[in-house]
């Protein structure tokens, strides 16, 4: 009975335990994602939880919306339509890129590679490889796909002022400057 009495104050002493997910809060969570009706594509279960700042576009909108109002310890499943995930697939969203921008990579149609652009790295799919140019599909590889997520909320905390200012998490599970 003494152990039960000791546990109760510890649970109440931690405000993060009951903190709800909302804008400008940091959430650490585990996820498993799959195309609806398919096998899992990726999971964070075997590594550190993902840490994001809510309300700053750091994850797909449909998943962020499904997290709102939840708290540490919650587990849930959610289906996210393509429009609320990586967007609908857009026909004709291709570009011809000089082959030199891919370095010494051996390229084949259907391959997904990361191309460094003026706007940062971008995942592209190789469509056609020529002698000096490569045709790439600029749609995100997950565009047009309805996704299923299994999510476990690990913890929720208030964001630090500099995290809100920078729009992302700093420190453990985030980005350091």
N, C-alpha and C positions, 0 to 999 in steps of 0.2 A: 504494500500500500504506500509506503514511503516513496518508492520509485515512481509511482503514478503521480504523486503530489509534486515531485521534482520536475517531471516532464511537462506538466501543464504550464508553469510559468515560463519555461524556455520557449515553448511554442508561441505564447503570447508576446514574448519579448522580441520576436523577430517580425518586424512590420512587413518585410518582403514576402513572408509566407502567405499573407492574405492579399497582397497587392494585386490589383487587376491590371490586365494588359490594356494600355491605351497610349495615345500619342506621347512621344518623348520619354518613353520607358524602354529600358533595355531588357530584352527577353533572351534567355538561353534555352534552347530546345533541341531535342533529337527528332529526326524525321526519317521516314522511308517514303520514297516516291516511286510511282509506277504509272504507266499509261493505263487508263481505266480498263479493267479486265485482263491485264497482262501481269507478267512477273515484275518484281521490283527492279528498278533501274539503278537506284542509288540509295544508300542509307548512311546515317551518321552514327549508328549504334556502336560501332567499333572504334570511334574516335571522339574527340572532344565535342560537346554540343555546339551548335551554331549560335552565335551571339549577334543580334540585330537591334537596331534602334527603330522602334515602331513609328510609322508616320513619315518616313523619309525616303520611301521608294527603294528600300534595300532588299526586299523580296517581292515575289509576284503579288499583285493586288488581291487576288482571291484567297491566298493563304493568309495574308496579313489580316484581311477582313474576318476570316474564320477564327483568328486568334483573339480578336478584340473581346474584352470582358472576361477572359479566362485568367487563371492564376496558376502558380507553381503547384505541381502535382497533378494537374489535369492532363488526361490523355484523350485524344479524339481522332476520328477519321473524317476526312472531308474530300469531296470531289470538286475539282476546280475546272470550269469550262475553259477551253482554249483562249477565248477572248479575255478572260481574267487571269490567264497564266502568261504564256509567251506570245500571245496574239494569234490571230488567224494567219494562215499561210497566204502570202501574196505572190501571185503569179508574176513572172517577169522581173522579179527582184534579183537580177543577176548582174555581174560585173566581170569585165575582162581585166586581169591583173598581170603585169609582167612577171614572168616566172622567177626572176631574180629575187623577188620579195619573199619567196618561200625558202630561200637558202638551199641547202643540199638535200632537203626532204625528198623522199621518193613519193610522188603523188599519183594517186589512182582515183578514178571517178567513184563517188560515194563516200570517200574519206572525209572525216571532219577534222579540220585543223584550226588553229588559232592564227589569225592574220593580224599583225600589228598595223594599225591605221593611225591617222592623225588624231583620232578621237579615242585612242586606246585600243587594247586587244579586242578582237571580235571573232567569234566562232563562225566559221563558214563551212560549206560543204562543197567539195570539188565536183564539178559537173563534167568538165572536159579538159584534158591536158594536151596542149600543143607544143611545138618546138620552142617558142619563146613566150607564149602567153598561157594563162590558165583561166578558164571560165569558172566562176564560183557563184553559188547560191547564197545570198546574204540573209535569207530567212534564218532565224534562230533554229537550231536543230530540233527543238521541241515545239516550234510554231505549228499551230493547227491541231495540237494534241490535247485531248481532255485528260487531266491528270488526277490520280488518287494519292492522297497523303495520309499517312498514319503519323501523328504528332504526339510528343510527350513534352510538356512544359517543365523544364528543370527549375528555373527561377526567374523572378521578375524584380527589377529594381528601378529606382529613379535614375535617369540619365544625368551625368555630370554636365554642367553648363558648356564646357568645351566640346562634349560629344554632340550636344544639340546644335551648337554653332557649326561644327564640322559636318554634321549629318550622318555620322557613323559611330560605332562603338570603339572605344580605346581600351587598351589593356587586355586582360584575360579574355580570350576568344574574339578579340577585335583587332584594331589597327593601332600601332604606335607611331608617333611622329618623332 
